[in-house]
Amino acid sequence: MSNDKLATTYDPATVEDKWYEYWIENDFFEAEVDEDKEPFTIVMPPPNVTGQLHIGHALDNTLQDILIRWKRMQGYSALWIPGTDHASIATEVKVVNKLREEEGLEKDDVGREGFLERAWEWKEEYGGRITDQLKKLGTSCDWSRERFTMDEGCSEAVKEAFIRLYEEDLIYRGDYIINWCPDCGTTLSDIEVEHEEIPGHFYHIKYDLKDSDDHLVVATTRPETMLGDTAIAVNPSDERYQDLIGKTAILPAVGRELPIIADEFVDSDFGTGLVKVTPAHDPNDFEIGQRNDLKVVKVIDDQAKMTSEAGKYEGMDRYECREQLVEDLKESGQLIEIEEHDHSVGHCYRCDTLIEPLVSKQWFVKMEPLAKPAIEAVEESETNFVPERFTKVYRNWMENIRDWCISRQLWWGHRIPVWYCQDCEEEIVAREEPTSCPECNSDNLKQDEDVLDTWFSSGLWPFSTLGWPEETEELDYYYPTSVLVTGRDIIFFWVARMIFSGIEFMEEPPFSDVLVHGLVRDAQGRKMSKSLGNGVDPLEFIDEYGADTLRFTLVTGNTPGNDMRFRQEKVEASRNFVNKIWNASRFVLMNLEDFDPNEIDELDYTLADEWIISRLNKTAKEVTRTLDKYQIGNAAQTLYDFVWNEFCDWYIELIKPRLYQDEDQITKETAQYVVAYVLEKSLRLLHPFMPFVTEEIWQRLPYEGDTIMTTTWPDETETETYEVAEERMEVIMDVITAVRNIRNEMKVNPGKEIEAILEPENNKKEEILTSNRNYIMDLGKISNLRIEQDLAETPQKASTAITNGIEVILPLAGMVDLEKEISRLKDELDEVEYEIKRAEGKLANKGFVNNAPEDLVAEEREKVKDYKAKKEQLLERLDMLRS
């Protein structure tokens, strides 16, 4: 217990760094294998080394930190593994740009080794930045176990995973249609391609039939790809074209002969029902080509320029070729029509360049054998999505998954562990670099130039971070992990790959639960972005409001799977809550200066004491229940309601008379004991949500321990439930609230004491009121209180309310100056009537109603409704005062 007094106001800047350093220095975040404890494990979704903390990271890591701090307090060996991702494409783009800007060089100018040196320098300079930022948020990761997806251990895991999959014939190399980004210069997986609708055209082109005067009309959105056509396809059941199947068409501008084939893929109802087949430049056409043994003619290269196969268009940019080809088709009379057409086009998720589908020799993972057990694991509830609706999203994608292209034409990343013999073309897959070819003994070997997709390494994250492929003590104890907390946007990118990788290499899914959260949007529901200028910088926010305010703002009202809106009023509410906790704690501590719980001989609980202990007990139960269900927002709201309303606004006010007197020592010490007990337990419950302010206050309470984060989580205790006290206290609180409401309505001076009459409906209620009249008089500011069943006569000029079977009667004569109040109400009534007349006049103006924005007209109508309701209230009050 610290003897320092709490400052008058809470200053996060002086508190947060101090306590985080204390926690780190004393290894409070570190977890150990302990067979006497149950493990609870979370692996952090590793942020990219290129990035910095954004509001999504703040939400994601706050949710994880709440869970890990809670489980640590529950007695688990709670391990939260932090780390960062090398993010091959994103980082390579950054390093390339830096190389150009600072040295005026390209990748090839410095060579692979020189480029990788610069990439590692980038990682060292910027990689730790987001780690430092996460610490500012209060994340209680085990930093001694921090990992990087390209550190030595993770690299060994990646190599081992590749080789095992290769040995099981689940990895192969072959020509396949892939998504190619000409700007990044690499392949992209399907889920790294973002599709968006853009305006375009349908070009209707005439294809002549061989040895015939007839022709076909085929429509395409990308005429430049027609140079790679190797067939025309129709649906075999399309009666219009039965006689064409087996005939030959002539490719315009090139003259290549194209067989007319039948394939089920063709949609007879779309366009003309005739489809040009370009296997080298369209995924669906590639599949048609595979089924029909068509030639693959590649007319666009890796730089999105036309190849020699494009004839006279060789060397042109793809769009330049399109423009020239369309002009040529017009001149030859083979362009029939150009039709406006919006269509979905794939863009690179990193640089927004239009994707070019290309046939290329790449490395692939066979997905069907891996997807099947991964689907079953979720269907059989070995892994559960929260909320459950994301199970369907996951299953639909996994059931329709294509083979995964894992090779990337980059230098930064895990280089593929394959060497090629330059003499006999033998393919060598090895854990260590081979010195000679096993087939011909040649030492003329060359390693594959490509690196693996970033998600290949991050898919191993739950077990590579625990030492796999080594059979470590940590791997045996902490795997499978307990829960993965992640955004809904990377279920396909990352979650699915971790599940099938975990089952493949560890024989069980990598986590029991997947807690999915939504995006953080602005107050208007828009996605936060630089272009809109509506983003929230978490670090600037922490500097201004403190980490606890940010954390509580992010979790309050947050429900699994749903997007949340970041509103200023939520920020203010969270900051006010932190200040409320601070001020209440200052009051409690000031009243504990002469108090030592170890010297108390006797306690004498009052109704208020039993009530607050019981409410605390039930709050602990409810918070635990909602956290168990990952309803973290509900847990936060439960704590807010208890601490603000029941503890601060009610209990502390109820015990002030006991604290301020010295005549009855037992009564005073009991109040001190209970208020300290409830505050300490409340701080424990709040700690996972607000770690800094709770630690600062807890350290000054009369309890033993090094830190609040290693105290025991408050569990529900049957002996601390007082149902009768809660029922009786509810009656008292309802009466006090009714008195306060009337005082407020009648504008009674807050410090003025008044008279009151209470008419209970039965003896039980009368006994409750009588035995607790001091509470009612103190908190209602009542000087004279009558409690009487079957009241003979109610005062004429009185304001009344009925609550919980009790009529509350406040005689007006002693409460307000009647003439003065009547005058005030009449003035208020005049103002309201003026506003009604003004608003109704506005609404009677057809020019306003017809021309003003709808929301403005609706606002005026709502004003009329509100003012009329207020008028009725004022008239009722005036009638009562005049009667």
Summary of the structure (lengths in Angstrom):
residues: 883
radius of gyration: 36.6
end to end distance: 61.7
largest distance: 118.1
contacts: 2833
relative contact order: 0.09
helix: 49%
strand: 18%
